[in-house]
Amino acid sequence: MTARHGRKPLLTMSRIEKTFGGETVALKDLNLTVNGGDFLSLLGPSGCGKSTALRLIAGLIHPTSGRLEWSGERGAGDLGIVFQ
């Protein structure tokens, strides 16, 4: 798949869901495509799933369901994360 302007998707999250303890739904039906060179900000109120999404992207936790790909490969690969 090639995105607009001929750039290929760097990160693709398709129908991502994450639950904790079998009951607490942190993310439901998250779809996101980030192309090379894009700048991404996650904004929202406390408890909306921003940190959960970042942990999924970094591979620190795994989705309950859905598909996360880096450059067409499943999983996070070789990434680092620095918490503020």
PyMOL Python script that loads the backbone (N, CA, C, O; Angstrom):
from pymol import cmd

cmd.read_pdbstr("""\
ATOM      1  N   MET A   1       0.830  -1.160   0.000  1.00  0.00           N
ATOM      2  CA  MET A   1       0.000   0.000   0.000  1.00  0.00           C
ATOM      3  C   MET A   1       0.888   1.241   0.000  1.00  0.00           C
ATOM      4  O   MET A   1       1.856   1.316   0.756  1.00  0.00           O
ATOM      5  N   THR A   2       0.564   2.191  -0.828  1.00  0.00           N
ATOM      6  CA  THR A   2       1.290   3.454  -0.876  1.00  0.00           C
ATOM      7  C   THR A   2       0.336   4.574  -0.494  1.00  0.00           C
ATOM      8  O   THR A   2      -0.781   4.643  -1.006  1.00  0.00           O
ATOM      9  N   ALA A   3       0.761   5.428   0.382  1.00  0.00           N
ATOM     10  CA  ALA A   3      -0.066   6.529   0.859  1.00  0.00           C
ATOM     11  C   ALA A   3       0.007   7.699  -0.111  1.00  0.00           C
ATOM     12  O   ALA A   3       0.706   7.649  -1.124  1.00  0.00           O
ATOM     13  N   ARG A   4      -0.722   8.740   0.219  1.00  0.00           N
ATOM     14  CA  ARG A   4      -0.671   9.954  -0.589  1.00  0.00           C
ATOM     15  C   ARG A   4       0.758  10.442  -0.727  1.00  0.00           C
ATOM     16  O   ARG A   4       1.591  10.216   0.151  1.00  0.00           O
ATOM     17  N   HIS A   5       1.031  11.102  -1.816  1.00  0.00           N
ATOM     18  CA  HIS A   5       2.343  11.684  -2.094  1.00  0.00           C
ATOM     19  C   HIS A   5       3.420  10.612  -2.252  1.00  0.00           C
ATOM     20  O   HIS A   5       4.608  10.913  -2.140  1.00  0.00           O
ATOM     21  N   GLY A   6       3.017   9.359  -2.511  1.00  0.00           N
ATOM     22  CA  GLY A   6       3.980   8.309  -2.782  1.00  0.00           C
ATOM     23  C   GLY A   6       4.723   7.778  -1.570  1.00  0.00           C
ATOM     24  O   GLY A   6       5.638   6.968  -1.720  1.00  0.00           O
ATOM     25  N   ARG A   7       4.356   8.209  -0.379  1.00  0.00           N
ATOM     26  CA  ARG A   7       5.033   7.720   0.827  1.00  0.00           C
ATOM     27  C   ARG A   7       4.357   6.448   1.320  1.00  0.00           C
ATOM     28  O   ARG A   7       3.131   6.341   1.324  1.00  0.00           O
ATOM     29  N   LYS A   8       5.171   5.494   1.731  1.00  0.00           N
ATOM     30  CA  LYS A   8       4.630   4.244   2.255  1.00  0.00           C
ATOM     31  C   LYS A   8       4.336   4.400   3.742  1.00  0.00           C
ATOM     32  O   LYS A   8       5.026   5.139   4.444  1.00  0.00           O
ATOM     33  N   PRO A   9       3.306   3.699   4.219  1.00  0.00           N
ATOM     34  CA  PRO A   9       3.002   3.755   5.650  1.00  0.00           C
ATOM     35  C   PRO A   9       4.154   3.219   6.490  1.00  0.00           C
ATOM     36  O   PRO A   9       4.693   2.145   6.223  1.00  0.00           O
ATOM     37  N   LEU A  10       4.517   3.982   7.501  1.00  0.00           N
ATOM     38  CA  LEU A  10       5.540   3.555   8.452  1.00  0.00           C
ATOM     39  C   LEU A  10       4.894   2.725   9.564  1.00  0.00           C
ATOM     40  O   LEU A  10       5.419   1.687   9.966  1.00  0.00           O
ATOM     41  N   LEU A  11       3.755   3.199  10.048  1.00  0.00           N
ATOM     42  CA  LEU A  11       3.018   2.528  11.116  1.00  0.00           C
ATOM     43  C   LEU A  11       1.571   2.382  10.680  1.00  0.00           C
ATOM     44  O   LEU A  11       0.953   3.338  10.210  1.00  0.00           O
ATOM     45  N   THR A  12       1.038   1.187  10.838  1.00  0.00           N
ATOM     46  CA  THR A  12      -0.373   0.942  10.557  1.00  0.00           C
ATOM     47  C   THR A  12      -0.973   0.187  11.732  1.00  0.00           C
ATOM     48  O   THR A  12      -0.495  -0.880  12.118  1.00  0.00           O
ATOM     49  N   MET A  13      -2.023   0.759  12.290  1.00  0.00           N
ATOM     50  CA  MET A  13      -2.777   0.096  13.354  1.00  0.00           C
ATOM     51  C   MET A  13      -4.190  -0.114  12.823  1.00  0.00           C
ATOM     52  O   MET A  13      -4.871   0.844  12.458  1.00  0.00           O
ATOM     53  N   SER A  14      -4.626  -1.365  12.781  1.00  0.00           N
ATOM     54  CA  SER A  14      -5.931  -1.694  12.212  1.00  0.00           C
ATOM     55  C   SER A  14      -6.806  -2.408  13.231  1.00  0.00           C
ATOM     56  O   SER A  14      -6.467  -3.487  13.716  1.00  0.00           O
ATOM     57  N   ARG A  15      -7.935  -1.788  13.545  1.00  0.00           N
ATOM     58  CA  ARG A  15      -8.935  -2.371  14.440  1.00  0.00           C
ATOM     59  C   ARG A  15      -8.334  -2.842  15.766  1.00  0.00           C
ATOM     60  O   ARG A  15      -8.661  -3.916  16.272  1.00  0.00           O
ATOM     61  N   ILE A  16      -7.452  -2.012  16.308  1.00  0.00           N
ATOM     62  CA  ILE A  16      -6.778  -2.348  17.567  1.00  0.00           C
ATOM     63  C   ILE A  16      -7.755  -2.237  18.736  1.00  0.00           C
ATOM     64  O   ILE A  16      -8.494  -1.261  18.867  1.00  0.00           O
ATOM     65  N   GLU A  17      -7.735  -3.257  19.571  1.00  0.00           N
ATOM     66  CA  GLU A  17      -8.464  -3.225  20.831  1.00  0.00           C
ATOM     67  C   GLU A  17      -7.530  -3.678  21.938  1.00  0.00           C
ATOM     68  O   GLU A  17      -6.699  -4.566  21.749  1.00  0.00           O
ATOM     69  N   LYS A  18      -7.681  -3.049  23.099  1.00  0.00           N
ATOM     70  CA  LYS A  18      -6.890  -3.438  24.268  1.00  0.00           C
ATOM     71  C   LYS A  18      -7.792  -3.419  25.488  1.00  0.00           C
ATOM     72  O   LYS A  18      -8.406  -2.404  25.817  1.00  0.00           O
ATOM     73  N   THR A  19      -7.859  -4.566  26.150  1.00  0.00           N
ATOM     74  CA  THR A  19      -8.589  -4.650  27.409  1.00  0.00           C
ATOM     75  C   THR A  19      -7.626  -5.112  28.498  1.00  0.00           C
ATOM     76  O   THR A  19      -6.667  -5.836  28.231  1.00  0.00           O
ATOM     77  N   PHE A  20      -7.889  -4.692  29.698  1.00  0.00           N
ATOM     78  CA  PHE A  20      -7.096  -5.086  30.862  1.00  0.00           C
ATOM     79  C   PHE A  20      -7.998  -5.851  31.823  1.00  0.00           C
ATOM     80  O   PHE A  20      -9.111  -5.419  32.123  1.00  0.00           O
ATOM     81  N   GLY A  21      -7.513  -6.978  32.295  1.00  0.00           N
ATOM     82  CA  GLY A  21      -8.275  -7.776  33.242  1.00  0.00           C
ATOM     83  C   GLY A  21      -9.541  -8.373  32.661  1.00  0.00           C
ATOM     84  O   GLY A  21     -10.421  -8.801  33.407  1.00  0.00           O
ATOM     85  N   GLY A  22      -9.647  -8.409  31.359  1.00  0.00           N
ATOM     86  CA  GLY A  22     -10.808  -8.991  30.714  1.00  0.00           C
ATOM     87  C   GLY A  22     -12.041  -8.114  30.709  1.00  0.00           C
ATOM     88  O   GLY A  22     -13.026  -8.448  30.049  1.00  0.00           O
ATOM     89  N   GLU A  23     -12.016  -6.995  31.430  1.00  0.00           N
ATOM     90  CA  GLU A  23     -13.204  -6.152  31.543  1.00  0.00           C
ATOM     91  C   GLU A  23     -12.972  -4.692  31.176  1.00  0.00           C
ATOM     92  O   GLU A  23     -13.832  -4.067  30.556  1.00  0.00           O
ATOM     93  N   THR A  24     -11.834  -4.149  31.545  1.00  0.00           N
ATOM     94  CA  THR A  24     -11.577  -2.730  31.330  1.00  0.00           C
ATOM     95  C   THR A  24     -11.119  -2.495  29.897  1.00  0.00           C
ATOM     96  O   THR A  24     -10.024  -2.907  29.512  1.00  0.00           O
ATOM     97  N   VAL A  25     -11.961  -1.832  29.110  1.00  0.00           N
ATOM     98  CA  VAL A  25     -11.640  -1.546  27.710  1.00  0.00           C
ATOM     99  C   VAL A  25     -10.871  -0.233  27.653  1.00  0.00           C
ATOM    100  O   VAL A  25     -11.422   0.830  27.940  1.00  0.00           O
ATOM    101  N   ALA A  26      -9.592  -0.310  27.281  1.00  0.00           N
ATOM    102  CA  ALA A  26      -8.752   0.885  27.189  1.00  0.00           C
ATOM    103  C   ALA A  26      -8.815   1.489  25.790  1.00  0.00           C
ATOM    104  O   ALA A  26      -8.842   2.710  25.641  1.00  0.00           O
ATOM    105  N   LEU A  27      -8.838   0.643  24.767  1.00  0.00           N
ATOM    106  CA  LEU A  27      -8.934   1.088  23.376  1.00  0.00           C
ATOM    107  C   LEU A  27      -9.880   0.160  22.633  1.00  0.00           C
ATOM    108  O   LEU A  27      -9.886  -1.049  22.864  1.00  0.00           O
ATOM    109  N   LYS A  28     -10.681   0.734  21.740  1.00  0.00           N
ATOM    110  CA  LYS A  28     -11.605  -0.072  20.955  1.00  0.00           C
ATOM    111  C   LYS A  28     -11.655   0.466  19.534  1.00  0.00           C
ATOM    112  O   LYS A  28     -11.923   1.647  19.313  1.00  0.00           O
ATOM    113  N   ASP A  29     -11.395  -0.414  18.573  1.00  0.00           N
ATOM    114  CA  ASP A  29     -11.479  -0.116  17.144  1.00  0.00           C
ATOM    115  C   ASP A  29     -10.607   1.079  16.743  1.00  0.00           C
ATOM    116  O   ASP A  29     -11.064   1.975  16.033  1.00  0.00           O
ATOM    117  N   LEU A  30      -9.351   1.086  17.202  1.00  0.00           N
ATOM    118  CA  LEU A  30      -8.400   2.142  16.848  1.00  0.00           C
ATOM    119  C   LEU A  30      -7.793   1.846  15.485  1.00  0.00           C
ATOM    120  O   LEU A  30      -7.232   0.772  15.270  1.00  0.00           O
ATOM    121  N   ASN A  31      -7.903   2.791  14.573  1.00  0.00           N
ATOM    122  CA  ASN A  31      -7.309   2.697  13.246  1.00  0.00           C
ATOM    123  C   ASN A  31      -6.427   3.919  13.040  1.00  0.00           C
ATOM    124  O   ASN A  31      -6.871   5.053  13.221  1.00  0.00           O
ATOM    125  N   LEU A  32      -5.176   3.684  12.661  1.00  0.00           N
ATOM    126  CA  LEU A  32      -4.218   4.776  12.514  1.00  0.00           C
ATOM    127  C   LEU A  32      -3.176   4.401  11.478  1.00  0.00           C
ATOM    128  O   LEU A  32      -2.661   3.283  11.482  1.00  0.00           O
ATOM    129  N   THR A  33      -2.867   5.334  10.592  1.00  0.00           N
ATOM    130  CA  THR A  33      -1.773   5.157   9.637  1.00  0.00           C
ATOM    131  C   THR A  33      -0.860   6.365   9.740  1.00  0.00           C
ATOM    132  O   THR A  33      -1.313   7.504   9.634  1.00  0.00           O
ATOM    133  N   VAL A  34       0.427   6.116   9.947  1.00  0.00           N
ATOM    134  CA  VAL A  34       1.431   7.172  10.017  1.00  0.00           C
ATOM    135  C   VAL A  34       2.430   6.909   8.901  1.00  0.00           C
ATOM    136  O   VAL A  34       3.023   5.833   8.828  1.00  0.00           O
ATOM    137  N   ASN A  35       2.610   7.892   8.038  1.00  0.00           N
ATOM    138  CA  ASN A  35       3.537   7.766   6.918  1.00  0.00           C
ATOM    139  C   ASN A  35       4.904   8.321   7.290  1.00  0.00           C
ATOM    140  O   ASN A  35       5.019   9.165   8.179  1.00  0.00           O
ATOM    141  N   GLY A  36       5.935   7.846   6.610  1.00  0.00           N
ATOM    142  CA  GLY A  36       7.276   8.375   6.823  1.00  0.00           C
ATOM    143  C   GLY A  36       7.292   9.885   6.651  1.00  0.00           C
ATOM    144  O   GLY A  36       6.746  10.405   5.679  1.00  0.00           O
ATOM    145  N   GLY A  37       7.908  10.586   7.581  1.00  0.00           N
ATOM    146  CA  GLY A  37       7.980  12.046   7.526  1.00  0.00           C
ATOM    147  C   GLY A  37       6.828  12.750   8.218  1.00  0.00           C
ATOM    148  O   GLY A  37       6.857  13.970   8.376  1.00  0.00           O
ATOM    149  N   ASP A  38       5.807  11.999   8.637  1.00  0.00           N
ATOM    150  CA  ASP A  38       4.677  12.603   9.342  1.00  0.00           C
ATOM    151  C   ASP A  38       5.077  12.984  10.761  1.00  0.00           C
ATOM    152  O   ASP A  38       6.009  12.415  11.330  1.00  0.00           O
ATOM    153  N   PHE A  39       4.368  13.945  11.318  1.00  0.00           N
ATOM    154  CA  PHE A  39       4.511  14.350  12.713  1.00  0.00           C
ATOM    155  C   PHE A  39       3.201  14.001  13.390  1.00  0.00           C
ATOM    156  O   PHE A  39       2.137  14.410  12.923  1.00  0.00           O
ATOM    157  N   LEU A  40       3.256  13.260  14.473  1.00  0.00           N
ATOM    158  CA  LEU A  40       2.050  12.772  15.129  1.00  0.00           C
ATOM    159  C   LEU A  40       1.994  13.252  16.568  1.00  0.00           C
ATOM    160  O   LEU A  40       2.984  13.181  17.295  1.00  0.00           O
ATOM    161  N   SER A  41       0.833  13.740  16.974  1.00  0.00           N
ATOM    162  CA  SER A  41       0.572  14.101  18.369  1.00  0.00           C
ATOM    163  C   SER A  41      -0.681  13.377  18.815  1.00  0.00           C
ATOM    164  O   SER A  41      -1.664  13.318  18.077  1.00  0.00           O
ATOM    165  N   LEU A  42      -0.652  12.829  20.012  1.00  0.00           N
ATOM    166  CA  LEU A  42      -1.834  12.215  20.598  1.00  0.00           C
ATOM    167  C   LEU A  42      -2.350  13.145  21.683  1.00  0.00           C
ATOM    168  O   LEU A  42      -1.653  13.414  22.662  1.00  0.00           O
ATOM    169  N   LEU A  43      -3.557  13.631  21.512  1.00  0.00           N
ATOM    170  CA  LEU A  43      -4.162  14.572  22.446  1.00  0.00           C
ATOM    171  C   LEU A  43      -5.478  14.014  22.950  1.00  0.00           C
ATOM    172  O   LEU A  43      -6.202  13.350  22.208  1.00  0.00           O
ATOM    173  N   GLY A  44      -5.785  14.279  24.193  1.00  0.00           N
ATOM    174  CA  GLY A  44      -7.059  13.855  24.742  1.00  0.00           C
ATOM    175  C   GLY A  44      -7.052  13.954  26.247  1.00  0.00           C
ATOM    176  O   GLY A  44      -6.008  14.163  26.865  1.00  0.00           O
ATOM    177  N   PRO A  45      -8.235  13.801  26.838  1.00  0.00           N
ATOM    178  CA  PRO A  45      -8.339  13.911  28.291  1.00  0.00           C
ATOM    179  C   PRO A  45      -7.705  12.716  28.993  1.00  0.00           C
ATOM    180  O   PRO A  45      -7.428  11.686  28.378  1.00  0.00           O
ATOM    181  N   SER A  46      -7.488  12.875  30.266  1.00  0.00           N
ATOM    182  CA  SER A  46      -6.932  11.808  31.093  1.00  0.00           C
ATOM    183  C   SER A  46      -7.811  10.563  30.996  1.00  0.00           C
ATOM    184  O   SER A  46      -9.035  10.638  31.097  1.00  0.00           O
ATOM    185  N   GLY A  47      -7.156   9.414  30.799  1.00  0.00           N
ATOM    186  CA  GLY A  47      -7.887   8.161  30.765  1.00  0.00           C
ATOM    187  C   GLY A  47      -8.452   7.757  29.425  1.00  0.00           C
ATOM    188  O   GLY A  47      -9.177   6.766  29.341  1.00  0.00           O
ATOM    189  N   CYS A  48      -8.138   8.503  28.360  1.00  0.00           N
ATOM    190  CA  CYS A  48      -8.729   8.187  27.053  1.00  0.00           C
ATOM    191  C   CYS A  48      -7.935   7.151  26.260  1.00  0.00           C
ATOM    192  O   CYS A  48      -8.407   6.697  25.218  1.00  0.00           O
ATOM    193  N   GLY A  49      -6.731   6.760  26.727  1.00  0.00           N
ATOM    194  CA  GLY A  49      -5.972   5.712  26.049  1.00  0.00           C
ATOM    195  C   GLY A  49      -4.705   6.153  25.350  1.00  0.00           C
ATOM    196  O   GLY A  49      -4.113   5.368  24.609  1.00  0.00           O
ATOM    197  N   LYS A  50      -4.271   7.388  25.563  1.00  0.00           N
ATOM    198  CA  LYS A  50      -3.046   7.878  24.901  1.00  0.00           C
ATOM    199  C   LYS A  50      -1.827   7.048  25.284  1.00  0.00           C
ATOM    200  O   LYS A  50      -1.084   6.600  24.411  1.00  0.00           O
ATOM    201  N   SER A  51      -1.618   6.842  26.569  1.00  0.00           N
ATOM    202  CA  SER A  51      -0.450   6.072  27.023  1.00  0.00           C
ATOM    203  C   SER A  51      -0.548   4.616  26.598  1.00  0.00           C
ATOM    204  O   SER A  51       0.463   4.000  26.259  1.00  0.00           O
ATOM    205  N   THR A  52      -1.740   4.067  26.612  1.00  0.00           N
ATOM    206  CA  THR A  52      -1.926   2.690  26.148  1.00  0.00           C
ATOM    207  C   THR A  52      -1.550   2.584  24.679  1.00  0.00           C
ATOM    208  O   THR A  52      -0.872   1.637  24.279  1.00  0.00           O
ATOM    209  N   ALA A  53      -1.980   3.542  23.873  1.00  0.00           N
ATOM    210  CA  ALA A  53      -1.626   3.537  22.446  1.00  0.00           C
ATOM    211  C   ALA A  53      -0.116   3.624  22.263  1.00  0.00           C
ATOM    212  O   ALA A  53       0.444   2.911  21.430  1.00  0.00           O
ATOM    213  N   LEU A  54       0.550   4.484  23.024  1.00  0.00           N
ATOM    214  CA  LEU A  54       2.008   4.607  22.914  1.00  0.00           C
ATOM    215  C   LEU A  54       2.714   3.321  23.342  1.00  0.00           C
ATOM    216  O   LEU A  54       3.703   2.924  22.727  1.00  0.00           O
ATOM    217  N   ARG A  55       2.216   2.677  24.380  1.00  0.00           N
ATOM    218  CA  ARG A  55       2.818   1.408  24.822  1.00  0.00           C
ATOM    219  C   ARG A  55       2.634   0.310  23.769  1.00  0.00           C
ATOM    220  O   ARG A  55       3.521  -0.521  23.571  1.00  0.00           O
ATOM    221  N   LEU A  56       1.489   0.311  23.101  1.00  0.00           N
ATOM    222  CA  LEU A  56       1.263  -0.633  22.004  1.00  0.00           C
ATOM    223  C   LEU A  56       2.218  -0.357  20.852  1.00  0.00           C
ATOM    224  O   LEU A  56       2.826  -1.280  20.308  1.00  0.00           O
ATOM    225  N   ILE A  57       2.350   0.906  20.483  1.00  0.00           N
ATOM    226  CA  ILE A  57       3.230   1.297  19.374  1.00  0.00           C
ATOM    227  C   ILE A  57       4.666   0.887  19.667  1.00  0.00           C
ATOM    228  O   ILE A  57       5.378   0.429  18.773  1.00  0.00           O
ATOM    229  N   ALA A  58       5.096   1.052  20.924  1.00  0.00           N
ATOM    230  CA  ALA A  58       6.472   0.723  21.302  1.00  0.00           C
ATOM    231  C   ALA A  58       6.684  -0.771  21.511  1.00  0.00           C
ATOM    232  O   ALA A  58       7.822  -1.221  21.650  1.00  0.00           O
ATOM    233  N   GLY A  59       5.605  -1.541  21.535  1.00  0.00           N
ATOM    234  CA  GLY A  59       5.731  -2.978  21.743  1.00  0.00           C
ATOM    235  C   GLY A  59       5.872  -3.379  23.198  1.00  0.00           C
ATOM    236  O   GLY A  59       6.234  -4.517  23.495  1.00  0.00           O
ATOM    237  N   LEU A  60       5.587  -2.450  24.116  1.00  0.00           N
ATOM    238  CA  LEU A  60       5.682  -2.759  25.543  1.00  0.00           C
ATOM    239  C   LEU A  60       4.519  -3.630  26.005  1.00  0.00           C
ATOM    240  O   LEU A  60       4.652  -4.403  26.953  1.00  0.00           O
ATOM    241  N   ILE A  61       3.378  -3.501  25.329  1.00  0.00           N
ATOM    242  CA  ILE A  61       2.218  -4.361  25.563  1.00  0.00           C
ATOM    243  C   ILE A  61       1.692  -4.789  24.198  1.00  0.00           C
ATOM    244  O   ILE A  61       2.041  -4.199  23.175  1.00  0.00           O
ATOM    245  N   HIS A  62       0.861  -5.806  24.193  1.00  0.00           N
ATOM    246  CA  HIS A  62       0.317  -6.330  22.944  1.00  0.00           C
ATOM    247  C   HIS A  62      -1.186  -6.077  22.891  1.00  0.00           C
ATOM    248  O   HIS A  62      -1.853  -6.088  23.926  1.00  0.00           O
ATOM    249  N   PRO A  63      -1.724  -5.849  21.694  1.00  0.00           N
ATOM    250  CA  PRO A  63      -3.165  -5.633  21.585  1.00  0.00           C
ATOM    251  C   PRO A  63      -3.940  -6.904  21.921  1.00  0.00           C
ATOM    252  O   PRO A  63      -3.457  -8.015  21.704  1.00  0.00           O
ATOM    253  N   THR A  64      -5.136  -6.727  22.448  1.00  0.00           N
ATOM    254  CA  THR A  64      -6.033  -7.846  22.679  1.00  0.00           C
ATOM    255  C   THR A  64      -6.509  -8.400  21.342  1.00  0.00           C
ATOM    256  O   THR A  64      -6.650  -9.610  21.169  1.00  0.00           O
ATOM    257  N   SER A  65      -6.754  -7.492  20.400  1.00  0.00           N
ATOM    258  CA  SER A  65      -7.099  -7.891  19.041  1.00  0.00           C
ATOM    259  C   SER A  65      -6.697  -6.772  18.093  1.00  0.00           C
ATOM    260  O   SER A  65      -6.411  -5.653  18.519  1.00  0.00           O
ATOM    261  N   GLY A  66      -6.679  -7.082  16.819  1.00  0.00           N
ATOM    262  CA  GLY A  66      -6.288  -6.116  15.802  1.00  0.00           C
ATOM    263  C   GLY A  66      -4.886  -6.384  15.294  1.00  0.00           C
ATOM    264  O   GLY A  66      -4.244  -7.365  15.671  1.00  0.00           O
ATOM    265  N   ARG A  67      -4.427  -5.495  14.433  1.00  0.00           N
ATOM    266  CA  ARG A  67      -3.136  -5.688  13.772  1.00  0.00           C
ATOM    267  C   ARG A  67      -2.315  -4.399  13.840  1.00  0.00           C
ATOM    268  O   ARG A  67      -2.808  -3.322  13.504  1.00  0.00           O
ATOM    269  N   LEU A  68      -1.061  -4.518  14.277  1.00  0.00           N
ATOM    270  CA  LEU A  68      -0.122  -3.405  14.331  1.00  0.00           C
ATOM    271  C   LEU A  68       1.085  -3.776  13.478  1.00  0.00           C
ATOM    272  O   LEU A  68       1.703  -4.819  13.689  1.00  0.00           O
ATOM    273  N   GLU A  69       1.420  -2.918  12.514  1.00  0.00           N
ATOM    274  CA  GLU A  69       2.540  -3.187  11.611  1.00  0.00           C
ATOM    275  C   GLU A  69       3.462  -1.984  11.511  1.00  0.00           C
ATOM    276  O   GLU A  69       3.012  -0.840  11.447  1.00  0.00           O
ATOM    277  N   TRP A  70       4.755  -2.262  11.499  1.00  0.00           N
ATOM    278  CA  TRP A  70       5.793  -1.274  11.220  1.00  0.00           C
ATOM    279  C   TRP A  70       6.367  -1.619   9.852  1.00  0.00           C
ATOM    280  O   TRP A  70       6.934  -2.697   9.674  1.00  0.00           O
ATOM    281  N   SER A  71       6.229  -0.729   8.899  1.00  0.00           N
ATOM    282  CA  SER A  71       6.735  -0.933   7.530  1.00  0.00           C
ATOM    283  C   SER A  71       6.301  -2.287   6.978  1.00  0.00           C
ATOM    284  O   SER A  71       7.082  -2.980   6.325  1.00  0.00           O
ATOM    285  N   GLY A  72       5.058  -2.654   7.242  1.00  0.00           N
ATOM    286  CA  GLY A  72       4.503  -3.891   6.726  1.00  0.00           C
ATOM    287  C   GLY A  72       4.804  -5.127   7.535  1.00  0.00           C
ATOM    288  O   GLY A  72       4.317  -6.208   7.203  1.00  0.00           O
ATOM    289  N   GLU A  73       5.600  -5.003   8.600  1.00  0.00           N
ATOM    290  CA  GLU A  73       5.953  -6.150   9.448  1.00  0.00           C
ATOM    291  C   GLU A  73       5.169  -6.081  10.751  1.00  0.00           C
ATOM    292  O   GLU A  73       5.050  -5.013  11.351  1.00  0.00           O
ATOM    293  N   ARG A  74       4.641  -7.205  11.185  1.00  0.00           N
ATOM    294  CA  ARG A  74       3.892  -7.249  12.446  1.00  0.00           C
ATOM    295  C   ARG A  74       4.791  -6.983  13.640  1.00  0.00           C
ATOM    296  O   ARG A  74       5.939  -7.425  13.671  1.00  0.00           O
ATOM    297  N   GLY A  75       4.272  -6.262  14.620  1.00  0.00           N
ATOM    298  CA  GLY A  75       5.000  -6.013  15.860  1.00  0.00           C
ATOM    299  C   GLY A  75       5.797  -4.727  15.815  1.00  0.00           C
ATOM    300  O   GLY A  75       5.828  -4.027  14.803  1.00  0.00           O
ATOM    301  N   ALA A  76       6.436  -4.432  16.926  1.00  0.00           N
ATOM    302  CA  ALA A  76       7.131  -3.158  17.088  1.00  0.00           C
ATOM    303  C   ALA A  76       8.541  -3.156  16.525  1.00  0.00           C
ATOM    304  O   ALA A  76       9.063  -2.092  16.192  1.00  0.00           O
ATOM    305  N   GLY A  77       9.167  -4.309  16.410  1.00  0.00           N
ATOM    306  CA  GLY A  77      10.538  -4.321  15.915  1.00  0.00           C
ATOM    307  C   GLY A  77      11.501  -3.762  16.942  1.00  0.00           C
ATOM    308  O   GLY A  77      11.312  -3.951  18.143  1.00  0.00           O
ATOM    309  N   ASP A  78      12.531  -3.077  16.479  1.00  0.00           N
ATOM    310  CA  ASP A  78      13.594  -2.557  17.339  1.00  0.00           C
ATOM    311  C   ASP A  78      13.340  -1.080  17.607  1.00  0.00           C
ATOM    312  O   ASP A  78      13.757  -0.227  16.823  1.00  0.00           O
ATOM    313  N   LEU A  79      12.660  -0.770  18.709  1.00  0.00           N
ATOM    314  CA  LEU A  79      12.296   0.605  19.054  1.00  0.00           C
ATOM    315  C   LEU A  79      12.743   0.929  20.463  1.00  0.00           C
ATOM    316  O   LEU A  79      12.973   0.040  21.282  1.00  0.00           O
ATOM    317  N   GLY A  80      12.861   2.203  20.727  1.00  0.00           N
ATOM    318  CA  GLY A  80      13.117   2.684  22.071  1.00  0.00           C
ATOM    319  C   GLY A  80      12.062   3.708  22.434  1.00  0.00           C
ATOM    320  O   GLY A  80      11.449   4.318  21.558  1.00  0.00           O
ATOM    321  N   ILE A  81      11.854   3.893  23.717  1.00  0.00           N
ATOM    322  CA  ILE A  81      10.892   4.888  24.169  1.00  0.00           C
ATOM    323  C   ILE A  81      11.462   5.584  25.401  1.00  0.00           C
ATOM    324  O   ILE A  81      12.090   4.952  26.251  1.00  0.00           O
ATOM    325  N   VAL A  82      11.236   6.880  25.484  1.00  0.00           N
ATOM    326  CA  VAL A  82      11.673   7.675  26.630  1.00  0.00           C
ATOM    327  C   VAL A  82      10.428   8.312  27.225  1.00  0.00           C
ATOM    328  O   VAL A  82       9.731   9.074  26.554  1.00  0.00           O
ATOM    329  N   PHE A  83      10.151   8.000  28.484  1.00  0.00           N
ATOM    330  CA  PHE A  83       8.993   8.581  29.146  1.00  0.00           C
ATOM    331  C   PHE A  83       9.379   9.916  29.761  1.00  0.00           C
ATOM    332  O   PHE A  83      10.481  10.077  30.286  1.00  0.00           O
ATOM    333  N   GLN A  84       8.479  10.848  29.690  1.00  0.00           N
ATOM    334  CA  GLN A  84       8.718  12.193  30.193  1.00  0.00           C
ATOM    335  C   GLN A  84       8.409  12.268  31.666  1.00  0.00           C
ATOM    336  O   GLN A  84       8.551  13.330  32.272  1.00  0.00           O
TER     337      GLN A  84
END
""", "prot")
cmd.dss("prot")
cmd.show_as("cartoon", "prot")
cmd.util.cbc("prot")
cmd.orient("prot")
